[in-house]
Amino acid sequence: MTEFLKKESAGGIILMAAALLAIVLANSPAYGMYQGFLQLPVAVQIGSFSIAKPLLLWINDGLMAVFFFLVGLELKRELLAGELADPRNVLLPAVGAVGGMAAPALVYLWINQGDPSAQSGWAIPAATDIAFALGILSLLGSRVPVALKVFLTSLAIFDDLGAIVIIALFYTSKLSMLALVVAAICIALLTLLNKKGVMTKSPYMLVGLIMWVALLKSGVHATLAGVILALFIPIKGQMVNDEGIRRDVSPLRELEHDLHHVVAFFVLPVFAFANAGLNLTGVTIEQALHGVPLGIAAGLFVGKQVGIFALCALTIKLGLARLPNGMDWRSLYATAVLCGVGFTMSLFIGSLAFEQTGVDRLFDERLGIIAGSLVSGVMGYLLLKWWLPKQPTEHSSSSH
């Protein structure tokens, strides 16, 4: 079991199991209990101030803020001291991410051009699920080149960054200026803590919690508090211990290490369990081929692979970047197909997309996300299985 938990793929496999369990429950006699559990009212009150939401929204607004915090930490580390600190490693996955967000959105909008109420879902197929994708890659073991995993992970990081920008710009409701002022004060305090070289994590966490509450009340999505907080966590510094000895510390790396298992084995599986429950009872062909599920599925499966592969190929042909070591054109294309697995972030954006339209598209969006992700995952896996070398190469490693 310890060996299993150490594998980077374990989180993706548990995520798949949680999603499958939700679908089984949603299509069983326990469906009413499943829905009742998610709608369970949960309230926190201090004096006259209160936050009262159903359990589902605590998961989507609260737990997912922890996920976005980890994404922010990983993004900062990669840009300052990781693979993305080298400009030569940045361009290809960044360009791929742009193509992988733009093309699915265009495919979705083209399919739904005659339905104004459906068009707010354009960003749903623009996301890639790194946990699922790495989980699928792990099934191929040591045959997968390290460079392919680095490329996929880097692309997904830029993809997450794009999703964060989309949520901030397009999926905000009516804004509360008082709450935004409180959030701005929190950002000023975080800046001060960072500039003063504070290495203790608790002050950052306290200010981050207040900022999360402020954004929750502001109309800007509360999960963005996680990303903002991560940007102010110091990546390195020094602390004096009880014996008066200075030692090097990295609050960012410590938090990233502590949160990785929490997010992989709790936060994302709980989110998947709460959001993937798709009741297929009485589903008709007309429903399945409606513009929303069809646009999402086509965006994920067709838009992703076309957008990523086309822009990456153009960048390489123009001499601006080169294929990573151990990858060829076929493995690049197969990886682009695999990026059509958009599960977690697509479900998250889907939970926001139709809030302001008053139209219930919950079934439509879940059907499209699950169908598009499933086809992309299976096809990406099969192509990589056929095209990757049968034996590990010098660019492959079983330890990654």
C-alpha angles and dihedrals in degrees: 000000000000090000089051094051091051092058114100087222095060093085091053092048092050088047090055091048092051092050092048091049090052092051091048092050092045089057097043136076086267091069092103092052091047092053093042091053092052092047093050106133114241121184136182115195133182110179108307092341115094142164112204120176139144114264091255091062092046086057094046097041101030111030092038090056086064089052091050089047089057091046089053092049092050092046092051093047093047092049095046104033110359141071092302093055087081107074090212089065095048107061103063099048090040092053090044090053092051091051091043091056101037100047097050090048091051092047090051094048092047092053092045098039092120096050114069093182091058097048095083087073093068094113096052096089093042095085133087122208107222095188093054093042093051089045090057092045090053090064087070092055121193094354089083112093115235089232090060091054091047091049092048093046093047092048090050091051091055088044090054090048089053091049090052091053091047092051092048095048105034110022104055123116128210108326127235109212094199091055091046090052089053089050090050091052088051090053090050090051091049089050090052093049090050094046091048089054095241106178098180109104100209098075090053091049093050094050089044091054092051089048090051091054091046093051090045088059095038102068092245108111110269095223089073087072087072093056094044092049092050092057091063098047107109115244093205141002143123135275131190114232128212091276091055093251119140116229134181115251137179112201089183095055091043092053092044090052093046095047100043096081093038091055097039098045103030118013099047097039090049090048091049092048091051097045108031098065101123115180107209096182110136095356112167131206088247091058093047092050095045114129096253100055092035092049093048094046093046091044092053098042103032104020096048097051095042095046097045098041096042096050093041091049091048091049091050094045090051088055094242093120139003136225110273116254112277093021128104132183093274095052090046090054093045090051090051089054091049090054087069087082097102101160112135101031092038091054089047095051088043089057088058102035101079100029093102097042096063089225117126106227096154095119093043095051095045092049092051094045094048094044095046094044093047095051092044092048095048094043094045091050094048093048092050091046091053098041107036117089112272090232128044113269128213087268093055129084132188091207095068 
